[in-house]
Amino acid sequence: MNVQPDFAIATAREAGRAILEIYERGFTVETKADSSPLTEADLAAHRIIVQRLGEEYPDVPVLSEESADGVAYGDRVRWNRYWLVDPLDGTKEFIKRNGWFTVNIAYMESNRPVAGVVYAPSMDWLYYGSSGGGAFKVEGGNEPVALRRPPLPASGVLRVVGSLSHPSPEMESFIREQRKHYDDVEFMAMGSSLKICLVAEGKADIYPRFGPTMEWDTAAAHAVIRAAGGKLESCGSGGELPYNKRDLRNGWFIAS
C-alpha cells in the first residue's frame, strides 16, 4: 500500500495543535495502571489521529498507546500492516513544560517501520522518513531539509544523547567506557523520540537506551533514522529492534 506522507504529516500537525491548546491553558494529570502519567492532551491527540487514519485508511488497523490494552495479541499478530502511534510521547516532559514532547505516527509492514512522522509541536520541528523516500526535517515554515546520517566517528569527540527523565547507572558506565576511546564525550539530555531524530540528522552521534520504552515510543523515529541511513539495533543481538511482540515493551537498544 502506498502511504501518503503528506496525510500523516497533516494528521500529526493537527494532533500537535490540539496538544498545544491544552498545554497553554492548563491541564490535570491522572495516573494509569502502569503508574505512567496521562493528560487530557494524550487523549485528545489519540482521538484525532485514530479518527483521521481510520477515515483515510479504513482497512489498516491502528495500535495506539491509549488503546493498546483493548487489542489482543492473537488479533494483532496476524496484522501484516498497521499504524503504530504514540499520540503524546514524552508526557513527563509535557507536564514539566520543557517542550521536549512529540507526536509519533509510524506505518508498519511485516512488523517493520517503513514510514514515520515525528512532530514536536512546541518547537514546530517535524521529522519524516520512509523506505525508499529518504528522511527530512522541517523547522517552522522552512523548506524540508534532507537528512543523511554521518558515519560514527572513530576518534575525537563522541556526542551522546540520553534521556532527560530516565537517567541510569548503565548510561554512566557506557560514557565511562567511551572515554577510553575518545578524546572527549559530550552528553546531552533530551526527552521523547527526539533523541533518535537528533542522531538521524547528525546532531548527536549515538543514543544508547538502557531503560524502559514501548514499541510506540520508537517506531516513527526508527523509520526516520533508517531512511537517513542510520540504524536502531537491540543491545547484544545487533539486530534491528523488533515490533509487534507479545510484550510491547522494548529491550535495550542503541541508535547510531
Secondary structure, 3 states (H helix, E strand, C coil): CCCCHHHHHHHHHHHHHHHHHHHHHCCCEEECCCCCEEEHHHHHHHHHHHHHHHHHCCCCCEEECCCHHHCCHHHHCCCCEEEEEEEEECHHHHHHCCCCCEEEEEEEECCEEEEEEEEECCCCEEEEEECCCEEEEEECCCCCEEECCCCCCCCCEEEEEEECCCCCHHHHHHHHHHCCCCCEEEEEEECCCHHHHHHHCCCCCEEEECCCCEHHHHHHHHHHHHHCCCCEEECCCCCECCCCCCCCECCCEEEC
